[in-house]
Amino acid sequence: MNLIALDFETATDQPDSPCEMGLAIVHNGEVGEVRNWLIKPRQWPHFSPFTIAVHGIRPEHVAHSPGFAEVWEDAMPMMQGNMVVAHNAAFDMNVLRSTLLRHRLPLPSFDYFCSVSLCRRVWPGHTGYGLGPMCQMHGIHLAHHRAGNDAEAAAQLVVRAGRRLQAGTVWELLATAKLKHGT
């Protein structure tokens, strides 16, 4: 199973305000490299007190960080043409799409799916499918609301779901779980 797990943290409630991006690379069913970038958002130094309370990233933490366009130069080749997963993919795909459009950067080509939806299919009957409850259920260490850690945790959940459903590829996993994907 090969895929890329993606996670964003934002500076404000605006989707085009990423202040951190994380990727976890799964190759042959194992989480390998995890990448994490702090990003100086276009709104800098404005951060919402609410988002700071969620992830703890403050304006001073990103003051000397690259902007999104520079981070995207590193991240895009990893994602292009691959299967991407995010826990609550609607949020992360909205951040990515909005930020790319704001920066007038071309949209990449990849397929994606949501690990929340996958978890609901693979482990039905739980009261919560957020990253915290799912990681606790599976004994996955989670330093929640830091992009690289969240991406790695989502990747670990997908790998465990693949093992549970005896799926060798992401496509087999999605077919067995009867889960749709986006492009």
C-alpha positions in Angstrom: 0.0 0.0 0.0 1.4 3.4 -1.1 -0.1 6.8 -0.2 0.6 10.2 1.2 -1.2 11.5 4.3 -1.8 15.3 4.5 -2.6 17.6 7.3 -2.8 21.4 7.6 -3.1 23.8 10.6 -4.4 27.3 9.8 -3.6 30.7 11.3 -7.2 31.9 11.1 -10.7 30.5 10.2 -9.9 31.4 6.6 -9.0 28.3 4.5 -6.1 30.1 2.7 -4.2 30.7 6.0 -2.0 27.6 6.4 0.6 28.0 9.1 1.8 24.4 9.1 1.7 21.5 6.6 2.5 17.9 7.3 2.9 14.9 5.0 3.5 11.2 5.9 4.6 8.9 3.2 3.4 5.3 3.2 5.4 2.9 1.1 4.7 -0.8 0.9 2.3 -0.5 3.9 4.8 1.2 6.2 4.9 4.8 7.3 8.3 6.0 6.3 9.2 9.6 6.0 7.2 12.3 7.8 7.7 15.9 6.6 6.6 19.0 8.5 6.8 22.6 7.4 5.9 25.7 9.4 4.5 28.3 7.0 4.4 32.1 7.2 0.8 32.7 6.1 -0.1 35.7 4.0 -2.1 37.1 6.9 1.0 37.2 9.1 1.2 38.4 11.9 -2.6 38.0 12.3 -3.5 34.7 14.0 -6.8 33.9 15.5 -6.8 33.3 19.3 -9.0 30.3 18.6 -6.6 28.6 16.2 -3.7 29.3 18.5 -5.6 27.6 21.3 -6.1 24.6 19.1 -2.6 24.1 17.8 -0.3 26.4 19.8 1.4 27.9 16.8 1.9 31.6 17.2 3.0 34.4 14.8 6.5 34.4 16.3 6.9 30.7 15.5 6.5 31.3 11.8 8.1 34.7 11.5 11.2 33.3 9.7 9.4 30.4 7.9 8.9 30.2 4.2 5.6 31.2 2.6 3.3 28.6 1.1 4.7 28.9 -2.5 8.1 27.9 -1.3 6.8 25.0 0.8 4.7 23.9 -2.1 7.8 23.5 -4.3 8.9 20.7 -1.9 5.5 19.1 -1.2 3.9 19.1 -4.7 6.2 16.6 -6.3 5.5 14.1 -3.5 1.7 14.5 -3.9 1.4 14.8 -7.7 -0.1 11.6 -9.2 -0.3 9.8 -5.8 -3.2 8.8 -3.6 -3.6 11.3 -0.7 -5.5 10.8 2.5 -6.5 13.3 5.2 -8.5 12.9 8.4 -11.5 15.1 7.6 -10.4 15.5 4.0 -12.9 18.2 3.3 -11.0 20.6 5.5 -7.5 19.8 4.2 -8.6 19.8 0.6 -10.3 23.2 1.1 -7.2 24.6 2.6 -5.0 23.3 -0.2 -7.4 24.4 -3.0 -8.0 27.9 -1.5 -4.3 28.5 -0.8 -3.3 27.4 -4.3 -5.9 29.6 -5.9 -4.9 32.6 -3.6 -1.2 32.2 -4.7 -2.2 31.5 -8.3 -0.4 28.2 -8.3 -1.5 25.3 -10.5 -3.7 22.7 -9.0 -2.0 19.3 -8.7 -3.4 16.1 -10.0 -4.1 13.4 -7.4 -6.8 11.2 -6.0 -7.8 11.5 -2.3 -10.0 10.1 0.3 -11.0 10.7 3.9 -9.7 8.6 6.7 -12.7 9.6 8.9 -15.0 8.0 6.4 -12.7 5.0 6.2 -12.7 4.5 9.9 -16.5 4.6 10.0 -16.6 1.8 7.5 -13.9 -0.3 9.0 -14.7 0.1 12.7 -18.5 0.8 12.9 -20.3 1.5 16.1 -17.9 3.9 17.8 -19.1 7.2 19.3 -16.2 9.2 17.9 -14.1 9.0 14.8 -11.9 12.0 15.3 -8.2 11.5 15.2 -7.9 11.4 19.0 -10.4 8.7 19.7 -9.3 6.6 16.8 -5.6 6.8 17.8 -6.5 6.0 21.4 -8.5 2.9 20.2 -5.5 1.7 18.2 -2.7 2.6 20.6 -1.2 5.2 18.1 0.8 7.9 19.7 -0.6 11.3 18.9 0.7 14.8 19.5 -2.6 16.3 18.3 -2.9 19.4 16.1 0.6 19.4 14.8 0.5 18.8 11.1 3.2 16.2 10.7 2.0 14.2 13.7 -1.6 14.3 12.6 -0.6 13.2 9.1 1.4 10.3 10.5 -1.5 9.3 12.7 -3.9 9.3 9.8 -1.4 7.2 7.8 -1.2 4.7 10.6 -5.0 4.4 10.7 -5.1 3.7 7.0 -2.4 1.1 7.3 -4.3 -0.6 10.1 -7.5 -0.5 8.1 -5.7 -2.1 5.2 -4.4 -4.9 7.4 -7.9 -5.5 8.9 -9.5 -5.7 5.5 -6.5 -7.6 4.0 -6.1 -5.1 1.3 -2.7 -4.9 -0.4 -3.3 -1.6 -2.2 -5.2 1.5 -1.5 -7.5 0.7 -4.4 -8.3 -2.7 -2.8 -8.9 -1.0 0.5 -11.3 1.6 -1.0 -13.2 -1.1 -2.9 -13.4 -3.5 0.1 -14.6 -0.7 2.3 -17.0 0.6 -0.4 -15.5 4.0 0.0 -15.5 6.7 -2.7 -12.6 8.9 -3.5 -12.2 12.3 -5.0 -9.8 13.8 -7.6 
